[in-house]
Amino acid sequence: MKLQTLSAVLATSLLLPACGVNVDRDDQGHRTKVDIHSPFGNVNVRTDVDASATGLPVYPGARPLRNRRDEPESADVNVGNSWFGVKVVALRFEHDDAPEPIVEYYKSALKTYGDVLECHGNIDFRHGSHAPVCKERERSRETQLVVGSEERHRLVVVKPRGSGSEFSAVYIQTRGTT
């Protein structure tokens, strides 16, 4: 075995004990908390998310959206180390109302954070510009509302679901990634 290969194997074997994984579950067996620690960084995931974590109110009467296994469709995810990090808080809801009143509600709520961009397509942040840009898509059934900069923004996505709507409220914060 070459000295370089032996060194790599030795270094990896020394790091393995420094890694750790912790998973907590609720009474129904659903994962509510996952923590992964390593010498390179940490990943923390929570599914028991408080709606206020996005900084936005919840549309009155909205119900949390759950998947087919009755698990929540919401999460608070932190990835990073002392040099960089990404935090994403995403909550999904459903409501019997059509998309239009939900869009109007969130346009008003987002104004607290600055100018709101409404988009029927894809939202992008141009390099060097901190403002979001809309790339319109014909026939898009989603309405996206965004406010903030690439490093810290809030996003609401509303789309039809049956005779009602489903929508997501998202908060994204990055540091040291540019």
Backbone as JSON Lines, residues from 0, in Angstrom:
{"i":0,"aa":"M","n":[0.85,-1.16,0.0],"ca":[0.0,0.0,0.0],"c":[0.9,1.24,0.0]}
{"i":1,"aa":"K","n":[0.57,2.19,-0.84],"ca":[1.35,3.41,-0.91],"c":[1.17,4.22,0.36]}
{"i":2,"aa":"L","n":[2.15,5.04,0.64],"ca":[2.12,5.89,1.83],"c":[0.94,6.86,1.8]}
{"i":3,"aa":"Q","n":[0.63,7.43,0.61],"ca":[-0.5,8.36,0.5],"c":[-1.81,7.66,0.79]}
{"i":4,"aa":"T","n":[-2.0,6.47,0.27],"ca":[-3.23,5.72,0.52],"c":[-3.35,5.36,1.99]}
{"i":5,"aa":"L","n":[-2.26,4.92,2.58],"ca":[-2.25,4.6,4.0],"c":[-2.59,5.83,4.84]}
{"i":6,"aa":"S","n":[-2.06,6.97,4.48],"ca":[-2.36,8.22,5.2],"c":[-3.83,8.58,5.1]}
{"i":7,"aa":"A","n":[-4.41,8.41,3.9],"ca":[-5.82,8.72,3.7],"c":[-6.71,7.79,4.52]}
{"i":8,"aa":"V","n":[-6.4,6.51,4.53],"ca":[-7.16,5.53,5.32],"c":[-7.06,5.86,6.81]}
{"i":9,"aa":"L","n":[-5.87,6.18,7.27],"ca":[-5.67,6.51,8.67],"c":[-6.43,7.79,9.05]}
{"i":10,"aa":"A","n":[-6.36,8.81,8.22],"ca":[-7.06,10.07,8.5],"c":[-8.58,9.84,8.54]}
{"i":11,"aa":"T","n":[-9.09,9.06,7.59],"ca":[-10.53,8.77,7.56],"c":[-10.95,7.98,8.79]}
{"i":12,"aa":"S","n":[-10.17,7.0,9.19],"ca":[-10.54,6.2,10.36],"c":[-10.49,7.02,11.64]}
{"i":13,"aa":"L","n":[-9.65,8.03,11.69],"ca":[-9.61,8.89,12.87],"c":[-10.81,9.84,12.93]}
{"i":14,"aa":"L","n":[-11.36,10.21,11.76],"ca":[-12.49,11.12,11.71],"c":[-13.83,10.44,11.98]}
{"i":15,"aa":"L","n":[-13.94,9.15,11.65],"ca":[-15.22,8.46,11.81],"c":[-15.77,8.54,13.23]}
{"i":16,"aa":"P","n":[-14.98,8.33,14.27],"ca":[-15.54,8.45,15.61],"c":[-16.02,9.88,15.93]}
{"i":17,"aa":"A","n":[-15.54,10.87,15.19],"ca":[-15.96,12.25,15.43],"c":[-17.31,12.57,14.81]}
{"i":18,"aa":"C","n":[-17.88,11.65,14.02],"ca":[-19.18,11.86,13.4],"c":[-20.28,11.31,14.31]}
{"i":19,"aa":"G","n":[-21.44,11.94,14.23],"ca":[-22.55,11.46,15.04],"c":[-23.88,11.75,14.38]}
{"i":20,"aa":"V","n":[-24.84,10.85,14.59],"ca":[-26.18,11.0,14.05],"c":[-27.16,10.77,15.18]}
{"i":21,"aa":"N","n":[-28.12,11.67,15.32],"ca":[-29.16,11.52,16.33],"c":[-30.51,11.74,15.66]}
{"i":22,"aa":"V","n":[-31.45,10.81,15.87],"ca":[-32.78,10.9,15.27],"c":[-33.82,10.78,16.38]}
{"i":23,"aa":"D","n":[-34.73,11.76,16.46],"ca":[-35.84,11.7,17.4],"c":[-37.14,11.49,16.62]}
{"i":24,"aa":"R","n":[-38.06,10.72,17.21],"ca":[-39.35,10.45,16.56],"c":[-40.49,10.81,17.51]}
{"i":25,"aa":"D","n":[-41.64,11.13,16.91],"ca":[-42.82,11.42,17.74],"c":[-43.53,10.11,18.08]}
{"i":26,"aa":"D","n":[-44.69,10.2,18.73],"ca":[-45.43,9.02,19.16],"c":[-45.91,8.14,18.01]}
{"i":27,"aa":"Q","n":[-46.09,8.73,16.81],"ca":[-46.52,7.97,15.64],"c":[-45.33,7.4,14.85]}
{"i":28,"aa":"G","n":[-44.12,7.64,15.31],"ca":[-42.93,7.12,14.64],"c":[-42.38,8.03,13.56]}
{"i":29,"aa":"H","n":[-42.97,9.22,13.38],"ca":[-42.47,10.16,12.39],"c":[-41.22,10.85,12.91]}
{"i":30,"aa":"R","n":[-40.23,11.02,12.03],"ca":[-39.01,11.74,12.42],"c":[-39.35,13.21,12.65]}
{"i":31,"aa":"T","n":[-38.97,13.73,13.81],"ca":[-39.2,15.14,14.11],"c":[-37.89,15.91,14.21]}
{"i":32,"aa":"K","n":[-36.78,15.19,14.39],"ca":[-35.5,15.86,14.57],"c":[-34.39,14.92,14.11]}
{"i":33,"aa":"V","n":[-33.52,15.44,13.25],"ca":[-32.34,14.7,12.81],"c":[-31.14,15.63,12.93]}
{"i":34,"aa":"D","n":[-30.11,15.2,13.63],"ca":[-28.88,15.97,13.78],"c":[-27.72,15.1,13.33]}
{"i":35,"aa":"I","n":[-26.93,15.64,12.39],"ca":[-25.73,14.96,11.93],"c":[-24.55,15.89,12.19]}
{"i":36,"aa":"H","n":[-23.58,15.42,12.93],"ca":[-22.4,16.22,13.28],"c":[-21.16,15.56,12.68]}
{"i":37,"aa":"S","n":[-20.3,16.37,12.1],"ca":[-19.04,15.87,11.56],"c":[-17.98,16.96,11.73]}
{"i":38,"aa":"P","n":[-16.74,16.63,11.55],"ca":[-15.69,17.64,11.65],"c":[-15.81,18.71,10.56]}
{"i":39,"aa":"F","n":[-16.55,18.41,9.49],"ca":[-16.67,19.34,8.36],"c":[-17.88,20.26,8.47]}
{"i":40,"aa":"G","n":[-18.84,19.91,9.29],"ca":[-20.04,20.72,9.44],"c":[-21.17,19.91,10.03]}
{"i":41,"aa":"N","n":[-22.29,20.56,10.17],"ca":[-23.46,19.93,10.78],"c":[-24.67,20.07,9.88]}
{"i":42,"aa":"V","n":[-25.6,19.12,10.02],"ca":[-26.9,19.18,9.37],"c":[-27.93,18.96,10.46]}
{"i":43,"aa":"N","n":[-28.86,19.9,10.58],"ca":[-29.93,19.8,11.57],"c":[-31.26,19.97,10.85]}
{"i":44,"aa":"V","n":[-32.18,19.01,11.05],"ca":[-33.49,19.04,10.4],"c":[-34.56,18.9,11.47]}
{"i":45,"aa":"R","n":[-35.55,19.76,11.42],"ca":[-36.7,19.7,12.32],"c":[-37.97,19.68,11.47]}
{"i":46,"aa":"T","n":[-38.89,18.78,11.79],"ca":[-40.17,18.76,11.07],"c":[-41.3,19.31,11.93]}
{"i":47,"aa":"D","n":[-41.05,19.51,13.2],"ca":[-42.06,20.1,14.09],"c":[-41.84,21.62,14.11]}
{"i":48,"aa":"V","n":[-42.08,22.25,12.96],"ca":[-41.74,23.65,12.72],"c":[-42.85,24.57,13.22]}
{"i":49,"aa":"D","n":[-42.45,25.6,13.93],"ca":[-43.38,26.66,14.34],"c":[-43.56,27.57,13.13]}
{"i":50,"aa":"A","n":[-44.8,27.84,12.76],"ca":[-45.1,28.64,11.58],"c":[-44.47,30.02,11.62]}
{"i":51,"aa":"S","n":[-44.22,30.57,12.79],"ca":[-43.63,31.9,12.88],"c":[-42.16,31.92,12.46]}
{"i":52,"aa":"A","n":[-41.55,30.76,12.27],"ca":[-40.13,30.69,11.9],"c":[-39.86,31.29,10.52]}
{"i":53,"aa":"T","n":[-40.87,31.44,9.68],"ca":[-40.68,32.07,8.38],"c":[-40.78,33.58,8.47]}
{"i":54,"aa":"G","n":[-41.28,34.08,9.6],"ca":[-41.5,35.52,9.73],"c":[-42.79,35.97,9.08]}
{"i":55,"aa":"L","n":[-43.62,35.02,8.65],"ca":[-44.88,35.34,7.97],"c":[-46.06,34.76,8.73]}
{"i":56,"aa":"P","n":[-47.19,35.45,8.68],"ca":[-48.39,34.87,9.3],"c":[-48.92,33.74,8.44]}
{"i":57,"aa":"V","n":[-49.74,32.9,9.02],"ca":[-50.38,31.83,8.27],"c":[-51.76,32.32,7.82]}
{"i":58,"aa":"Y","n":[-52.06,32.09,6.57],"ca":[-53.37,32.48,6.01],"c":[-54.46,31.87,6.89]}
{"i":59,"aa":"P","n":[-55.42,32.69,7.33],"ca":[-56.45,32.2,8.25],"c":[-57.19,30.96,7.71]}
{"i":60,"aa":"G","n":[-57.28,29.95,8.54],"ca":[-57.99,28.72,8.19],"c":[-57.15,27.7,7.43]}
{"i":61,"aa":"A","n":[-55.88,28.02,7.17],"ca":[-55.03,27.08,6.43],"c":[-54.73,25.86,7.29]}
{"i":62,"aa":"R","n":[-54.59,24.73,6.61],"ca":[-54.28,23.46,7.28],"c":[-52.9,23.01,6.82]}
{"i":63,"aa":"P","n":[-52.07,22.5,7.75],"ca":[-50.77,21.97,7.34],"c":[-50.95,20.84,6.32]}
{"i":64,"aa":"L","n":[-50.16,20.87,5.27],"ca":[-50.2,19.83,4.26],"c":[-49.36,18.66,4.75]}
{"i":65,"aa":"R","n":[-49.9,17.45,4.61],"ca":[-49.19,16.25,5.06],"c":[-49.07,15.29,3.87]}
{"i":66,"aa":"N","n":[-48.05,14.44,3.89],"ca":[-47.87,13.51,2.78],"c":[-48.75,12.27,2.98]}
{"i":67,"aa":"R","n":[-48.61,11.32,2.1],"ca":[-49.46,10.12,2.13],"c":[-49.28,9.28,3.39]}
{"i":68,"aa":"R","n":[-48.12,9.39,4.04],"ca":[-47.87,8.64,5.28],"c":[-48.24,9.49,6.49]}
{"i":69,"aa":"D","n":[-48.97,10.59,6.25],"ca":[-49.42,11.51,7.29],"c":[-48.26,12.21,8.01]}
{"i":70,"aa":"E","n":[-47.12,12.34,7.3],"ca":[-45.98,13.07,7.85],"c":[-46.07,14.53,7.41]}
{"i":71,"aa":"P","n":[-45.57,15.44,8.21],"ca":[-45.64,16.85,7.84],"c":[-44.82,17.16,6.58]}
{"i":72,"aa":"E","n":[-45.3,18.12,5.81],"ca":[-44.62,18.58,4.61],"c":[-43.88,19.87,4.91]}
{"i":73,"aa":"S","n":[-43.39,20.03,6.11],"ca":[-42.7,21.24,6.52],"c":[-41.39,20.85,7.2]}
{"i":74,"aa":"A","n":[-40.4,21.77,7.1],"ca":[-39.11,21.48,7.73],"c":[-38.33,22.76,7.98]}
{"i":75,"aa":"D","n":[-37.47,22.68,8.98],"ca":[-36.5,23.73,9.3],"c":[-35.14,23.03,9.18]}
{"i":76,"aa":"V","n":[-34.35,23.43,8.17],"ca":[-33.09,22.77,7.87],"c":[-31.94,23.76,8.0]}
{"i":77,"aa":"N","n":[-30.91,23.37,8.74],"ca":[-29.68,24.15,8.88],"c":[-28.52,23.29,8.45]}
{"i":78,"aa":"V","n":[-27.69,23.8,7.54],"ca":[-26.5,23.1,7.08],"c":[-25.35,24.09,7.17]}
{"i":79,"aa":"G","n":[-24.25,23.67,7.77],"ca":[-23.12,24.59,7.77],"c":[-22.05,24.25,8.77]}
{"i":80,"aa":"N","n":[-21.1,25.17,8.83],"ca":[-20.01,25.1,9.78],"c":[-19.65,26.54,10.16]}
{"i":81,"aa":"S","n":[-18.48,26.78,10.69],"ca":[-18.15,28.13,11.12],"c":[-17.85,29.08,9.95]}
{"i":82,"aa":"W","n":[-17.69,28.56,8.72],"ca":[-17.37,29.41,7.57],"c":[-18.56,29.7,6.66]}
{"i":83,"aa":"F","n":[-19.5,28.79,6.56],"ca":[-20.65,28.99,5.68],"c":[-21.87,28.32,6.29]}
{"i":84,"aa":"G","n":[-23.03,28.7,5.78],"ca":[-24.24,28.07,6.25],"c":[-25.44,28.42,5.4]}
{"i":85,"aa":"V","n":[-26.43,27.55,5.46],"ca":[-27.71,27.77,4.79],"c":[-28.8,27.35,5.75]}
{"i":86,"aa":"K","n":[-29.78,28.22,5.91],"ca":[-30.96,27.91,6.73],"c":[-32.18,28.03,5.83]}
{"i":87,"aa":"V","n":[-33.0,27.0,5.81],"ca":[-34.24,27.01,5.03],"c":[-35.37,26.56,5.94]}
{"i":88,"aa":"V","n":[-36.37,27.42,6.06],"ca":[-37.59,27.05,6.79],"c":[-38.7,27.04,5.75]}
{"i":89,"aa":"A","n":[-39.35,25.89,5.56],"ca":[-40.39,25.76,4.56],"c":[-41.61,25.09,5.17]}
{"i":90,"aa":"L","n":[-42.75,25.72,5.0],"ca":[-44.01,25.17,5.5],"c":[-45.0,25.08,4.34]}
{"i":91,"aa":"R","n":[-45.74,23.98,4.28],"ca":[-46.73,23.8,3.22],"c":[-48.11,23.68,3.84]}
{"i":92,"aa":"F","n":[-49.06,24.33,3.17],"ca":[-50.44,24.37,3.66],"c":[-51.41,24.09,2.52]}
{"i":93,"aa":"E","n":[-52.65,23.82,2.91],"ca":[-53.75,23.71,1.96],"c":[-54.91,24.52,2.5]}
{"i":94,"aa":"H","n":[-55.8,24.94,1.58],"ca":[-56.96,25.74,1.96],"c":[-58.05,25.54,0.92]}
{"i":95,"aa":"D","n":[-59.3,25.72,1.34],"ca":[-60.43,25.59,0.42],"c":[-60.6,26.82,-0.47]}
{"i":96,"aa":"D","n":[-59.96,27.95,-0.12],"ca":[-60.06,29.17,-0.94],"c":[-59.29,29.0,-2.25]}
{"i":97,"aa":"A","n":[-59.72,29.74,-3.26],"ca":[-59.0,29.81,-4.54],"c":[-57.66,30.52,-4.31]}
{"i":98,"aa":"P","n":[-56.72,30.41,-5.23],"ca":[-55.4,31.04,-5.05],"c":[-55.43,32.57,-4.9]}
{"i":99,"aa":"E","n":[-56.31,33.27,-5.58],"ca":[-56.27,34.73,-5.62],"c":[-56.32,35.4,-4.25]}
{"i":100,"aa":"P","n":[-57.24,35.06,-3.35],"ca":[-57.23,35.73,-2.04],"c":[-55.99,35.4,-1.21]}
{"i":101,"aa":"I","n":[-55.42,34.22,-1.4],"ca":[-54.2,33.84,-0.68],"c":[-53.03,34.67,-1.19]}
{"i":102,"aa":"V","n":[-52.95,34.85,-2.51],"ca":[-51.89,35.68,-3.1],"c":[-52.0,37.11,-2.57]}
{"i":103,"aa":"E","n":[-53.19,37.67,-2.54],"ca":[-53.38,39.04,-2.06],"c":[-53.0,39.17,-0.58]}
{"i":104,"aa":"Y","n":[-53.35,38.18,0.22],"ca":[-53.01,38.17,1.64],"c":[-51.49,38.23,1.83]}
{"i":105,"aa":"Y","n":[-50.78,37.38,1.08],"ca":[-49.33,37.33,1.25],"c":[-48.6,38.5,0.6]}
{"i":106,"aa":"K","n":[-49.18,39.09,-0.44],"ca":[-48.58,40.33,-0.98],"c":[-48.52,41.38,0.11]}
{"i":107,"aa":"S","n":[-49.61,41.49,0.84],"ca":[-49.69,42.46,1.94],"c":[-48.72,42.1,3.07]}
{"i":108,"aa":"A","n":[-48.68,40.83,3.45],"ca":[-47.82,40.39,4.56],"c":[-46.34,40.56,4.22]}
{"i":109,"aa":"L","n":[-45.96,40.31,2.97],"ca":[-44.56,40.4,2.56],"c":[-44.06,41.83,2.47]}
{"i":110,"aa":"K","n":[-44.96,42.79,2.28],"ca":[-44.57,44.21,2.16],"c":[-43.8,44.69,3.39]}
{"i":111,"aa":"T","n":[-43.98,44.02,4.51],"ca":[-43.24,44.35,5.74],"c":[-41.73,44.28,5.49]}
{"i":112,"aa":"Y","n":[-41.31,43.42,4.55],"ca":[-39.89,43.18,4.31],"c":[-39.33,43.92,3.09]}
{"i":113,"aa":"G","n":[-40.17,44.67,2.38],"ca":[-39.69,45.43,1.21],"c":[-40.61,45.26,0.03]}
{"i":114,"aa":"D","n":[-40.07,45.58,-1.15],"ca":[-40.83,45.48,-2.4],"c":[-41.05,44.02,-2.76]}
{"i":115,"aa":"V","n":[-42.28,43.69,-3.1],"ca":[-42.66,42.31,-3.4],"c":[-42.66,42.1,-4.92]}
{"i":116,"aa":"L","n":[-41.98,41.06,-5.36],"ca":[-41.99,40.68,-6.77],"c":[-43.0,39.55,-6.94]}
{"i":117,"aa":"E","n":[-43.93,39.71,-7.87],"ca":[-44.88,38.66,-8.21],"c":[-44.43,38.02,-9.51]}
{"i":118,"aa":"C","n":[-44.39,36.71,-9.53],"ca":[-43.86,35.99,-10.69],"c":[-44.71,34.78,-11.03]}
{"i":119,"aa":"H","n":[-44.95,34.6,-12.34],"ca":[-45.6,33.39,-12.85],"c":[-44.56,32.7,-13.72]}
{"i":120,"aa":"G","n":[-43.62,32.08,-13.06],"ca":[-42.48,31.45,-13.74],"c":[-41.43,31.1,-12.71]}
{"i":121,"aa":"N","n":[-40.16,31.42,-13.01],"ca":[-39.06,31.1,-12.11],"c":[-38.43,32.37,-11.56]}
{"i":122,"aa":"I","n":[-38.1,32.35,-10.3],"ca":[-37.42,33.47,-9.67],"c":[-35.94,33.16,-9.61]}
{"i":123,"aa":"D","n":[-35.14,34.17,-9.93],"ca":[-33.69,34.0,-9.93],"c":[-33.06,35.25,-9.33]}
{"i":124,"aa":"F","n":[-31.87,35.1,-8.81],"ca":[-31.09,36.23,-8.32],"c":[-29.88,36.34,-9.23]}
{"i":125,"aa":"R","n":[-29.78,37.44,-9.95],"ca":[-28.65,37.64,-10.85],"c":[-27.39,37.88,-10.05]}
{"i":126,"aa":"H","n":[-26.29,37.31,-10.52],"ca":[-25.01,37.48,-9.84],"c":[-24.65,38.96,-9.78]}
{"i":127,"aa":"G","n":[-24.31,39.42,-8.6],"ca":[-23.96,40.82,-8.42],"c":[-25.15,41.7,-8.09]}
{"i":128,"aa":"S","n":[-26.35,41.19,-8.3],"ca":[-27.55,41.94,-7.96],"c":[-28.22,41.26,-6.77]}
{"i":129,"aa":"H","n":[-28.65,42.02,-5.84],"ca":[-29.29,41.42,-4.68],"c":[-30.8,41.31,-4.84]}
{"i":130,"aa":"A","n":[-31.34,41.89,-5.92],"ca":[-32.78,41.87,-6.13],"c":[-33.2,40.64,-6.94]}
{"i":131,"aa":"P","n":[-34.35,40.07,-6.62],"ca":[-34.84,38.92,-7.4],"c":[-35.33,39.37,-8.78]}
{"i":132,"aa":"V","n":[-35.27,38.44,-9.73],"ca":[-35.71,38.67,-11.1],"c":[-36.66,37.54,-11.47]}
{"i":133,"aa":"C","n":[-37.72,37.89,-12.2],"ca":[-38.7,36.89,-12.64],"c":[-38.43,36.49,-14.08]}
{"i":134,"aa":"K","n":[-38.4,35.2,-14.32],"ca":[-38.33,34.66,-15.67],"c":[-39.69,34.04,-15.95]}
{"i":135,"aa":"E","n":[-40.57,34.83,-16.6],"ca":[-41.95,34.41,-16.84],"c":[-41.99,33.11,-17.64]}
{"i":136,"aa":"R","n":[-42.99,32.28,-17.31],"ca":[-43.24,31.02,-18.02],"c":[-44.69,31.01,-18.44]}
{"i":137,"aa":"E","n":[-44.92,30.8,-19.72],"ca":[-46.3,30.71,-20.19],"c":[-46.98,29.53,-19.53]}
{"i":138,"aa":"R","n":[-48.24,29.7,-19.26],"ca":[-49.08,28.64,-18.7],"c":[-48.68,28.19,-17.29]}
{"i":139,"aa":"S","n":[-47.91,28.99,-16.58],"ca":[-47.57,28.64,-15.2],"c":[-48.82,28.73,-14.34]}
{"i":140,"aa":"R","n":[-49.08,27.71,-13.56],"ca":[-50.24,27.71,-12.67],"c":[-49.88,28.22,-11.29]}
{"i":141,"aa":"E","n":[-48.58,28.43,-11.06],"ca":[-48.1,28.92,-9.76],"c":[-47.92,30.42,-9.78]}
{"i":142,"aa":"T","n":[-48.21,31.02,-8.63],"ca":[-47.86,32.41,-8.41],"c":[-46.81,32.42,-7.32]}
{"i":143,"aa":"Q","n":[-45.66,33.04,-7.62],"ca":[-44.59,33.14,-6.65],"c":[-44.45,34.6,-6.23]}
{"i":144,"aa":"L","n":[-44.35,34.81,-4.94],"ca":[-44.12,36.13,-4.37],"c":[-42.81,36.07,-3.61]}
{"i":145,"aa":"V","n":[-41.92,37.03,-3.84],"ca":[-40.62,37.01,-3.17],"c":[-40.24,38.43,-2.76]}
{"i":146,"aa":"V","n":[-39.54,38.5,-1.63],"ca":[-39.01,39.77,-1.14],"c":[-37.68,39.48,-0.44]}
{"i":147,"aa":"G","n":[-36.73,40.39,-0.62],"ca":[-35.44,40.24,0.04],"c":[-34.31,40.13,-0.95]}
{"i":148,"aa":"S","n":[-33.17,39.66,-0.46],"ca":[-31.97,39.51,-1.27],"c":[-31.63,38.02,-1.39]}
{"i":149,"aa":"E","n":[-30.63,37.72,-2.2],"ca":[-30.23,36.33,-2.36],"c":[-29.79,35.73,-1.02]}
{"i":150,"aa":"E","n":[-29.16,36.54,-0.18],"ca":[-28.67,36.06,1.12],"c":[-29.78,35.87,2.15]}
{"i":151,"aa":"R","n":[-30.89,36.6,2.0],"ca":[-31.98,36.49,2.96],"c":[-33.27,36.91,2.27]}
{"i":152,"aa":"H","n":[-34.13,35.93,2.03],"ca":[-35.41,36.27,1.4],"c":[-36.54,35.37,1.88]}
{"i":153,"aa":"R","n":[-37.72,35.85,1.61],"ca":[-38.93,35.12,1.92],"c":[-39.67,34.89,0.62]}
{"i":154,"aa":"L","n":[-40.27,33.72,0.5],"ca":[-40.92,33.32,-0.73],"c":[-42.25,32.64,-0.38]}
{"i":155,"aa":"V","n":[-43.29,32.98,-1.13],"ca":[-44.58,32.3,-1.0],"c":[-44.96,31.8,-2.39]}
{"i":156,"aa":"V","n":[-45.32,30.52,-2.48],"ca":[-45.72,29.92,-3.74],"c":[-47.15,29.41,-3.56]}
{"i":157,"aa":"V","n":[-48.05,29.87,-4.43],"ca":[-49.47,29.49,-4.35],"c":[-49.88,28.85,-5.66]}
{"i":158,"aa":"K","n":[-50.61,27.72,-5.56],"ca":[-51.11,27.09,-6.78],"c":[-52.44,26.41,-6.5]}
{"i":159,"aa":"P","n":[-53.23,26.21,-7.55],"ca":[-54.52,25.54,-7.38],"c":[-54.33,24.09,-6.94]}
{"i":160,"aa":"R","n":[-55.28,23.61,-6.14],"ca":[-55.29,22.21,-5.7],"c":[-56.75,21.81,-5.6]}
{"i":161,"aa":"G","n":[-57.21,21.03,-6.55],"ca":[-58.63,20.67,-6.59],"c":[-59.46,21.93,-6.71]}
{"i":162,"aa":"S","n":[-60.45,22.08,-5.82],"ca":[-61.28,23.29,-5.84],"c":[-60.7,24.37,-4.93]}
{"i":163,"aa":"G","n":[-59.57,24.1,-4.28],"ca":[-58.94,25.07,-3.39],"c":[-57.52,25.39,-3.82]}
{"i":164,"aa":"S","n":[-56.63,25.48,-2.84],"ca":[-55.24,25.86,-3.11],"c":[-54.29,25.12,-2.19]}
{"i":165,"aa":"E","n":[-53.04,25.08,-2.61],"ca":[-51.96,24.7,-1.7],"c":[-50.91,25.8,-1.83]}
{"i":166,"aa":"F","n":[-50.21,26.03,-0.73],"ca":[-49.2,27.08,-0.77],"c":[-48.08,26.77,0.2]}
{"i":167,"aa":"S","n":[-46.93,27.36,-0.11],"ca":[-45.73,27.21,0.71],"c":[-45.25,28.58,1.14]}
{"i":168,"aa":"A","n":[-44.8,28.67,2.38],"ca":[-44.15,29.87,2.89],"c":[-42.73,29.46,3.24]}
{"i":169,"aa":"V","n":[-41.74,30.19,2.7],"ca":[-40.34,29.78,2.82],"c":[-39.48,30.97,3.26]}
{"i":170,"aa":"Y","n":[-38.54,30.69,4.15],"ca":[-37.53,31.67,4.55],"c":[-36.18,31.04,4.26]}
{"i":171,"aa":"I","n":[-35.31,31.78,3.55],"ca":[-33.98,31.28,3.22],"c":[-32.94,32.3,3.64]}
{"i":172,"aa":"Q","n":[-31.92,31.82,4.34],"ca":[-30.8,32.67,4.77],"c":[-29.5,31.94,4.5]}
{"i":173,"aa":"T","n":[-28.57,32.62,3.85],"ca":[-27.24,32.04,3.61],"c":[-26.18,32.93,4.21]}
{"i":174,"aa":"R","n":[-25.03,32.32,4.49],"ca":[-23.88,33.12,4.95],"c":[-22.61,32.46,4.47]}
{"i":175,"aa":"G","n":[-21.68,33.29,3.99],"ca":[-20.38,32.81,3.56],"c":[-20.38,31.93,2.34]}
{"i":176,"aa":"T","n":[-21.44,31.94,1.54],"ca":[-21.51,31.04,0.38],"c":[-21.14,31.74,-0.92]}
{"i":177,"aa":"T","n":[-20.89,33.04,-0.89],"ca":[-20.57,33.72,-2.16],"c":[-19.1,33.93,-2.32]}
